[in-house]
Amino acid sequence: MIREQHRTIVGFDLGREYSQITFYNRSKDEPVTVSTVAGNEKYLIPTCLFQLKGESEWYFGADALKLEEERADGYFLNDLVWLMEQQQPIELEKEKISIEDLIGIFIKECLGLLSGTGTLEQMAIAVTMDEMREPFISILKKALTGIGISKNNIFFQDHMESFYYFMINQKKTLWTYHVGLFEYEKDTIVVYDFHTDYQTKPAMVHIEKKGFLTLDERLRRRVGESRWGEEKARRFQEMIENLFKNTPYSSVYLVGDEFLEEWAQPCVKFLCSKRRHGFAGKNLYTKGACYGALQRTGEKKTDGFLYDSPDMVHFNIGMNMLMRGKENYYPIITAGANWYEAYHECDFILDHTNEIILLIKEMRTGETRQEKIFIEPIKNRPDRTVRIRMMVSFLDQHTCQVRLEDQGFGGLYRSSGKVWEKRIDLKKGESV
């Protein structure tokens, strides 16, 4: 049952051209993707904004596109993902607006399609993108907290992790063996292979890019218009046969409207032969994001599996600490999290030492080592009166950033303002 503080769980797919929303709450058995037109499966929301000159209101999605097509006098902003990459404020008539505020406006307008499902303060949201990286993560965090969503209820994952969460929430018969994902976007078909290694605990799920096929205008001109459909089908069929060679597949998924065209139908029929299940759709990633948010908030548990993400931290980090009179291991970072979500903050008091010792353990091999951080003694501070705040975050999958700040000691000693930082290369075991 959904807890009250997470009354609505949202998966939001933010794309360069289109975005989508899926939500789950106590009134639904499974996540539901929102249609922009009642009674139709129109899931795509154009990723754009429009503001008429002299007005403060923003229009989004199809309304923004319509105003642009009508050549209304105002400001049309499309490809918001590109604007995020630029990290520059947008100049309007008499003001500048930050990209964080723009993204916040767009997402808030999209979430307005969920009217009646609860307030923003009650929502948990997982945002998925084709590629999840900086500066996207920092901008999205500011945008989402800026519209009222708690930072503890904000999660991020790329499309492949969304595919993982989508699949492990399907019937097991659909992923008993391998699963193929064909994605058609911008004249290119990319194929991915989903498979599970049950020899590890938890079982590791791997998603590998197996190949790509370019069907662009240059090839079209070379082949000729009369043979274009036939040539696309031939090349796509060859790609499929190479994937299926010597590998059993339980199911295949097709993402992209182009697969619905006439030329692709013989290939799609072959994909669904030999007891393989075939599915076509547009909302796989947004549903996967919603399932990911359900998992992270503890509302839906799928234990025993772990996605071997290229962004996953493979190290456990902790330290031995005296707690309630007994020395215990204190976990700081747990292996399995994506680096951009791996963060920990805690306070502790130094006791007869000026050295912080971090214990780092590799998840697969179990190999453990120590990383030491020396804290310069603070003048006129007796033992057990140095309170340190430690913040551990990541710059990438293998680079850990540790920041230590002197917090003073109550009303007895003010903070010295001293800060100590160390960057640790976990893979090489070297400090940088």
BABA-876049 format. One record per residue (C-alpha): x, y, z; residue in three letters. Coordinates in nm, 3 decimals. Example, Ala and Ser with C-alpha at 12.3 -4.5 7.8 and 13.67 -1.06 7.14 Angstrom:
BEGIN
REC         X         Y         Z     r
REC     1.230    -0.450     0.780   ALA
REC     1.367    -0.106     0.714   SER
END
This chain:
BEGIN
REC         X         Y         Z     r
REC     0.000     0.000     0.000   MET
REC     0.121     0.351    -0.083   ILE
REC     0.225     0.549     0.218   ARG
REC     0.061     0.888     0.256   GLU
REC     0.382     1.085     0.208   GLN
REC     0.433     0.917    -0.131   HIS
REC     0.074     0.925    -0.243   ARG
REC     0.175     0.970    -0.607   THR
REC     0.484     0.810    -0.763   ILE
REC     0.590     0.960    -1.098   VAL
REC     0.816     0.850    -1.381   GLY
REC     0.912     1.141    -1.609   PHE
REC     1.091     1.082    -1.940   ASP
REC     1.257     1.408    -2.045   LEU
REC     1.348     1.402    -2.414   GLY
REC     1.486     1.651    -2.661   ARG
REC     1.171     1.650    -2.874   GLU
REC     0.907     1.487    -2.655   TYR
REC     0.853     1.405    -2.289   SER
REC     0.617     1.160    -2.114   GLN
REC     0.467     1.104    -1.769   ILE
REC     0.364     0.784    -1.593   THR
REC     0.217     0.778    -1.242   PHE
REC     0.111     0.530    -0.975   TYR
REC    -0.103     0.577    -0.666   ASN
REC    -0.324     0.372    -0.441   ARG
REC    -0.612     0.379    -0.690   SER
REC    -0.406     0.196    -0.958   LYS
REC    -0.290    -0.163    -0.985   ASP
REC    -0.003    -0.072    -1.215   GLU
REC     0.165     0.250    -1.338   PRO
REC    -0.043     0.447    -1.589   VAL
REC     0.101     0.665    -1.864   THR
REC    -0.080     0.996    -1.902   VAL
REC    -0.241     1.080    -2.235   SER
REC    -0.263     1.444    -2.336   THR
REC    -0.601     1.369    -2.495   VAL
REC    -0.860     1.183    -2.289   ALA
REC    -0.950     0.844    -2.433   GLY
REC    -0.647     0.829    -2.665   ASN
REC    -0.294     0.696    -2.629   GLU
REC    -0.133     1.030    -2.705   LYS
REC     0.156     1.010    -2.461   TYR
REC     0.404     1.248    -2.626   LEU
REC     0.435     1.598    -2.483   ILE
REC     0.645     1.831    -2.703   PRO
REC     0.940     1.946    -2.493   THR
REC     0.894     2.318    -2.544   CYS
REC     0.765     2.640    -2.389   LEU
REC     0.613     2.960    -2.523   PHE
REC     0.558     3.295    -2.354   GLN
REC     0.362     3.574    -2.522   LEU
REC     0.525     3.916    -2.502   LYS
REC     0.390     4.126    -2.221   GLY
REC     0.253     3.823    -2.036   GLU
REC     0.397     3.615    -1.752   SER
REC     0.213     3.292    -1.828   GLU
REC     0.399     3.005    -1.996   TRP
REC     0.240     2.764    -2.245   TYR
REC     0.386     2.416    -2.281   PHE
REC     0.372     2.115    -2.511   GLY
REC     0.117     2.119    -2.792   ALA
REC    -0.012     2.464    -2.691   ASP
REC     0.339     2.608    -2.720   ALA
REC     0.386     2.447    -3.062   LEU
REC     0.054     2.584    -3.182   LYS
REC     0.148     2.939    -3.081   LEU
REC     0.479     2.903    -3.265   GLU
REC     0.306     2.770    -3.577   GLU
REC     0.064     3.062    -3.563   GLU
REC     0.364     3.294    -3.540   ARG
REC     0.241     3.452    -3.221   ALA
REC     0.450     3.739    -3.087   ASP
REC     0.654     3.590    -2.805   GLY
REC     0.937     3.362    -2.701   TYR
REC     0.950     3.002    -2.819   PHE
REC     1.193     2.771    -2.642   LEU
REC     1.238     2.418    -2.774   ASN
REC     1.499     2.147    -2.715   ASP
REC     1.521     2.226    -2.347   LEU
REC     1.781     1.950    -2.311   VAL
REC     2.015     2.146    -2.539   TRP
REC     1.954     2.456    -2.329   LEU
REC     2.049     2.253    -2.021   MET
REC     2.378     2.164    -2.188   GLU
REC     2.451     2.534    -2.251   GLN
REC     2.390     2.620    -1.881   GLN
REC     2.317     2.981    -1.973   GLN
REC     2.022     3.197    -1.862   PRO
REC     1.769     3.282    -2.133   ILE
REC     1.718     3.650    -2.215   GLU
REC     1.356     3.758    -2.252   LEU
REC     1.220     4.107    -2.310   GLU
REC     1.335     4.273    -1.989   LYS
REC     1.466     3.988    -1.782   GLU
REC     1.679     3.679    -1.773   LYS
REC     1.548     3.343    -1.660   ILE
REC     1.770     3.058    -1.547   SER
REC     1.758     2.719    -1.715   ILE
REC     1.671     2.569    -1.373   GLU
REC     1.359     2.786    -1.357   ASP
REC     1.266     2.699    -1.717   LEU
REC     1.295     2.325    -1.658   ILE
REC     1.098     2.366    -1.336   GLY
REC     0.822     2.549    -1.526   ILE
REC     0.804     2.280    -1.794   PHE
REC     0.796     1.988    -1.551   ILE
REC     0.544     2.160    -1.325   LYS
REC     0.314     2.223    -1.622   GLU
REC     0.346     1.858    -1.724   CYS
REC     0.272     1.743    -1.370   LEU
REC    -0.042     1.955    -1.389   GLY
REC    -0.179     1.677    -1.613   LEU
REC    -0.198     1.470    -1.293   LEU
REC    -0.458     1.697    -1.135   SER
REC    -0.639     1.528    -0.849   GLY
REC    -0.355     1.290    -0.763   THR
REC    -0.200     1.495    -0.483   GLY
REC     0.029     1.791    -0.425   THR
REC     0.390     1.825    -0.539   LEU
REC     0.500     1.792    -0.177   GLU
REC     0.344     1.444    -0.171   GLN
REC     0.510     1.326    -0.493   MET
REC     0.816     1.112    -0.550   ALA
REC     0.962     1.139    -0.900   ILE
REC     1.221     0.956    -1.107   ALA
REC     1.346     1.147    -1.411   VAL
REC     1.486     0.942    -1.697   THR
REC     1.683     1.064    -1.998   MET
REC     1.868     0.899    -2.283   ASP
REC     2.189     0.983    -2.098   GLU
REC     2.202     1.091    -1.735   MET
REC     2.503     1.309    -1.661   ARG
REC     2.613     1.653    -1.552   GLU
REC     2.499     1.925    -1.592   PRO
REC     2.157     1.758    -1.625   PHE
REC     2.159     1.617    -1.272   ILE
REC     2.243     1.945    -1.095   SER
REC     1.993     2.143    -1.303   ILE
REC     1.714     1.890    -1.251   LEU
REC     1.774     1.878    -0.875   LYS
REC     1.741     2.257    -0.848   LYS
REC     1.442     2.263    -1.081   ALA
REC     1.250     1.992    -0.894   LEU
REC     1.321     2.123    -0.544   THR
REC     1.234     2.469    -0.674   GLY
REC     0.879     2.360    -0.760   ILE
REC     0.829     2.199    -0.420   GLY
REC     0.937     1.835    -0.451   ILE
REC     1.146     1.713    -0.157   SER
REC     1.507     1.633    -0.245   LYS
REC     1.461     1.296    -0.072   ASN
REC     1.189     1.208    -0.324   ASN
REC     1.390     1.286    -0.639   ILE
REC     1.564     1.009    -0.834   PHE
REC     1.750     0.982    -1.164   PHE
REC     1.817     0.704    -1.413   GLN
REC     1.908     0.675    -1.780   ASP
REC     1.698     0.494    -2.040   HIS
REC     1.875     0.162    -2.000   MET
REC     1.814     0.156    -1.626   GLU
REC     1.451     0.239    -1.697   SER
REC     1.444    -0.057    -1.936   PHE
REC     1.582    -0.272    -1.651   TYR
REC     1.312    -0.164    -1.405   TYR
REC     1.045    -0.207    -1.670   PHE
REC     1.153    -0.564    -1.750   MET
REC     1.192    -0.698    -1.395   ILE
REC     0.837    -0.585    -1.328   ASN
REC     0.701    -0.792    -1.618   GLN
REC     0.604    -1.158    -1.614   LYS
REC     0.910    -1.376    -1.563   LYS
REC     0.831    -1.570    -1.882   THR
REC     0.915    -1.254    -2.079   LEU
REC     1.273    -1.249    -1.955   TRP
REC     1.353    -1.614    -1.881   THR
REC     1.616    -1.594    -2.154   TYR
REC     1.754    -1.287    -2.330   HIS
REC     1.545    -0.981    -2.419   VAL
REC     1.606    -0.765    -2.725   GLY
REC     1.536    -0.393    -2.738   LEU
REC     1.527    -0.218    -3.078   PHE
REC     1.524     0.162    -3.063   GLU
REC     1.463     0.362    -3.381   TYR
REC     1.555     0.730    -3.353   GLU
REC     1.694     0.985    -3.597   LYS
REC     1.757     0.748    -3.889   ASP
REC     1.933     0.494    -3.666   THR
REC     1.823     0.161    -3.520   ILE
REC     2.015     0.060    -3.208   VAL
REC     1.977    -0.288    -3.059   VAL
REC     2.038    -0.379    -2.693   TYR
REC     2.057    -0.717    -2.522   ASP
REC     1.913    -0.773    -2.172   PHE
REC     2.026    -1.086    -1.988   HIS
REC     2.064    -1.210    -1.631   THR
REC     2.360    -1.378    -1.463   ASP
REC     2.221    -1.604    -1.191   TYR
REC     2.565    -1.718    -1.075   GLN
REC     2.598    -1.410    -0.855   THR
REC     2.398    -1.302    -0.552   LYS
REC     2.211    -1.087    -0.613   PRO
REC     2.166    -1.193    -0.976   ALA
REC     2.328    -0.934    -1.203   MET
REC     2.131    -0.798    -1.497   VAL
REC     2.340    -0.679    -1.789   HIS
REC     2.224    -0.460    -2.078   ILE
REC     2.467    -0.443    -2.368   GLU
REC     2.459    -0.247    -2.690   LYS
REC     2.482    -0.510    -2.963   LYS
REC     2.491    -0.296    -3.274   GLY
REC     2.337    -0.018    -3.477   PHE
REC     2.202     0.035    -3.826   LEU
REC     2.201     0.372    -4.001   THR
REC     1.921     0.432    -4.253   LEU
REC     1.980     0.795    -4.346   ASP
REC     1.912     1.016    -4.648   GLU
REC     2.254     0.955    -4.798   ARG
REC     2.183     0.581    -4.815   LEU
REC     1.833     0.655    -4.945   ARG
REC     1.969     0.856    -5.238   ARG
REC     2.223     0.587    -5.320   ARG
REC     1.966     0.308    -5.316   VAL
REC     1.690     0.497    -5.494   GLY
REC     1.334     0.570    -5.393   GLU
REC     1.182     0.265    -5.560   SER
REC     1.400     0.021    -5.363   ARG
REC     1.423     0.217    -5.036   TRP
REC     1.162     0.020    -4.838   GLY
REC     1.300    -0.311    -4.963   GLU
REC     1.657    -0.213    -4.870   GLU
REC     1.559    -0.099    -4.520   LYS
REC     1.379    -0.430    -4.461   ALA
REC     1.677    -0.630    -4.589   ARG
REC     1.926    -0.455    -4.363   ARG
REC     1.695    -0.468    -4.061   PHE
REC     1.633    -0.841    -4.116   GLN
REC     2.009    -0.899    -4.130   GLU
REC     2.051    -0.712    -3.802   MET
REC     1.783    -0.926    -3.637   ILE
REC     1.931    -1.254    -3.758   GLU
REC     2.275    -1.157    -3.630   ASN
REC     2.127    -1.086    -3.286   LEU
REC     1.935    -1.414    -3.268   PHE
REC     2.221    -1.629    -3.393   LYS
REC     2.295    -1.895    -3.127   ASN
REC     2.113    -1.694    -2.854   THR
REC     1.761    -1.772    -2.722   PRO
REC     1.531    -1.471    -2.677   TYR
REC     1.213    -1.471    -2.471   SER
REC     1.085    -1.136    -2.597   SER
REC     1.166    -0.830    -2.804   VAL
REC     1.061    -0.466    -2.762   TYR
REC     1.036    -0.205    -3.036   LEU
REC     1.056     0.166    -2.954   VAL
REC     0.984     0.407    -3.239   GLY
REC     0.697     0.486    -3.475   ASP
REC     0.903     0.379    -3.779   GLU
REC     0.856     0.014    -3.683   PHE
REC     0.484     0.056    -3.758   LEU
REC     0.552     0.138    -4.124   GLU
REC     0.471    -0.111    -4.397   GLU
REC     0.833    -0.190    -4.491   TRP
REC     0.906    -0.314    -4.136   ALA
REC     0.611    -0.555    -4.102   GLN
REC     0.781    -0.872    -4.240   PRO
REC     1.072    -0.810    -4.001   CYS
REC     0.837    -0.757    -3.707   VAL
REC     0.658    -1.081    -3.794   LYS
REC     0.992    -1.264    -3.789   PHE
REC     1.079    -1.103    -3.455   LEU
REC     0.766    -1.252    -3.302   CYS
REC     0.816    -1.603    -3.440   SER
REC     0.949    -1.913    -3.259   LYS
REC     0.758    -1.839    -2.937   ARG
REC     0.918    -1.498    -2.895   ARG
REC     0.688    -1.233    -2.753   HIS
REC     0.697    -0.899    -2.935   GLY
REC     0.585    -0.559    -2.811   PHE
REC     0.581    -0.211    -2.964   ALA
REC     0.519     0.109    -2.775   GLY
REC     0.632     0.457    -2.685   LYS
REC     0.613     0.461    -2.307   ASN
REC     0.861     0.192    -2.203   LEU
REC     1.111     0.437    -2.049   TYR
REC     0.861     0.648    -1.859   THR
REC     0.700     0.335    -1.714   LYS
REC     1.043     0.204    -1.621   GLY
REC     1.118     0.531    -1.444   ALA
REC     0.796     0.497    -1.243   CYS
REC     0.888     0.141    -1.145   TYR
REC     1.232     0.269    -1.045   GLY
REC     1.076     0.532    -0.817   ALA
REC     0.850     0.267    -0.665   LEU
REC     1.156     0.053    -0.588   GLN
REC     1.355     0.340    -0.439   ARG
REC     1.072     0.456    -0.214   THR
REC     1.011     0.101    -0.092   GLY
REC     0.659     0.089    -0.230   GLU
REC     0.737    -0.203    -0.460   LYS
REC     1.012    -0.455    -0.394   LYS
REC     1.192    -0.666    -0.651   THR
REC     1.463    -0.832    -0.445   ASP
REC     1.737    -1.061    -0.570   GLY
REC     1.837    -0.860    -0.879   PHE
REC     2.085    -0.580    -0.941   LEU
REC     2.139    -0.386    -1.263   TYR
REC     2.504    -0.366    -1.363   ASP
REC     2.480    -0.004    -1.469   SER
REC     2.783     0.170    -1.623   PRO
REC     2.716     0.440    -1.361   ASP
REC     2.705     0.197    -1.067   MET
REC     2.943     0.235    -0.772   VAL
REC     3.116    -0.100    -0.713   HIS
REC     3.255    -0.013    -0.371   PHE
REC     3.124    -0.014    -0.016   ASN
REC     3.264     0.272     0.193   ILE
REC     3.242     0.292     0.570   GLY
REC     3.439     0.349     0.887   MET
REC     3.476     0.202     1.232   ASN
REC     3.315     0.431     1.485   MET
REC     3.245     0.428     1.858   LEU
REC     2.868     0.427     1.896   MET
REC     2.696     0.398     2.236   ARG
REC     3.022     0.285     2.392   GLY
REC     3.089     0.006     2.138   LYS
REC     3.300     0.008     1.825   GLU
REC     3.088    -0.070     1.521   ASN
REC     3.114    -0.048     1.146   TYR
REC     2.933     0.260     1.016   TYR
REC     2.821     0.233     0.649   PRO
REC     2.865     0.549     0.440   ILE
REC     2.817     0.438     0.077   ILE
REC     2.662     0.107    -0.026   THR
REC     2.770    -0.051    -0.355   ALA
REC     2.498    -0.075    -0.618   GLY
REC     2.389     0.290    -0.623   ALA
REC     2.448     0.510    -0.927   ASN
REC     2.732     0.753    -0.867   TRP
REC     2.508     1.058    -0.913   TYR
REC     2.279     0.937    -0.633   GLU
REC     2.551     0.813    -0.398   ALA
REC     2.575     1.071    -0.119   TYR
REC     2.612     1.062     0.257   HIS
REC     2.642     1.326     0.527   GLU
REC     2.710     1.271     0.896   CYS
REC     2.860     1.439     1.205   ASP
REC     3.105     1.282     1.449   PHE
REC     3.346     1.384     1.727   ILE
REC     3.718     1.311     1.711   LEU
REC     3.844     1.102     2.003   ASP
REC     4.222     1.096     2.056   HIS
REC     4.295     1.113     1.682   THR
REC     4.351     1.356     1.398   ASN
REC     4.302     1.094     1.131   GLU
REC     3.990     0.971     0.952   ILE
REC     4.020     0.615     0.822   ILE
REC     3.779     0.509     0.549   LEU
REC     3.733     0.138     0.478   LEU
REC     3.681     0.068     0.107   ILE
REC     3.562    -0.276    -0.008   LYS
REC     3.522    -0.383    -0.370   GLU
REC     3.180    -0.541    -0.421   MET
REC     3.280    -0.836    -0.642   ARG
REC     3.623    -0.936    -0.512   THR
REC     3.573    -0.845    -0.146   GLY
REC     3.915    -0.679    -0.146   GLU
REC     3.938    -0.417     0.131   THR
REC     4.178    -0.128     0.177   ARG
REC     4.206     0.189     0.384   GLN
REC     4.212     0.554     0.286   GLU
REC     4.339     0.798     0.548   LYS
REC     4.255     1.167     0.572   ILE
REC     4.469     1.376     0.808   PHE
REC     4.294     1.658     0.993   ILE
REC     4.520     1.941     1.097   GLU
REC     4.497     1.998     1.476   PRO
REC     4.284     2.295     1.574   ILE
REC     4.443     2.529     1.826   LYS
REC     4.297     2.562     2.176   ASN
REC     4.054     2.274     2.124   ARG
REC     4.077     1.997     2.386   PRO
REC     4.022     1.636     2.288   ASP
REC     3.662     1.535     2.217   ARG
REC     3.560     1.893     2.135   THR
REC     3.624     1.873     1.761   VAL
REC     3.296     1.797     1.582   ARG
REC     3.336     1.718     1.213   ILE
REC     3.073     1.713     0.941   ARG
REC     3.162     1.470     0.663   MET
REC     3.004     1.483     0.317   MET
REC     3.079     1.203     0.071   VAL
REC     2.975     1.237    -0.293   SER
REC     3.093     1.119    -0.635   PHE
REC     3.224     1.295    -0.944   LEU
REC     3.191     0.982    -1.158   ASP
REC     3.163     0.605    -1.117   GLN
REC     3.513     0.568    -0.971   HIS
REC     3.593     0.909    -0.819   THR
REC     3.483     0.977    -0.463   CYS
REC     3.491     1.328    -0.312   GLN
REC     3.521     1.361     0.067   VAL
REC     3.469     1.697     0.237   ARG
REC     3.525     1.752     0.609   LEU
REC     3.416     2.070     0.791   GLU
REC     3.484     2.184     1.148   ASP
REC     3.143     2.247     1.311   GLN
REC     3.266     2.385     1.643   GLY
REC     3.133     2.240     1.967   PHE
REC     2.801     2.377     2.085   GLY
REC     2.827     2.709     2.268   GLY
REC     3.176     2.627     2.401   LEU
REC     3.382     2.654     2.082   TYR
REC     3.298     2.828     1.760   ARG
REC     3.384     2.671     1.426   SER
REC     3.733     2.750     1.301   SER
REC     3.597     2.749     0.945   GLY
REC     3.855     2.491     0.842   LYS
REC     3.775     2.252     0.560   VAL
REC     3.960     1.941     0.445   TRP
REC     3.895     1.774     0.110   GLU
REC     4.020     1.459    -0.053   LYS
REC     3.942     1.307    -0.389   ARG
REC     3.984     0.930    -0.408   ILE
REC     4.021     0.721    -0.724   ASP
REC     3.844     0.403    -0.606   LEU
REC     3.944     0.196    -0.905   LYS
REC     4.313     0.266    -0.879   LYS
REC     4.325     0.317    -0.506   GLY
REC     4.500     0.648    -0.545   GLU
REC     4.419     0.989    -0.395   SER
REC     4.412     1.278    -0.640   VAL
END
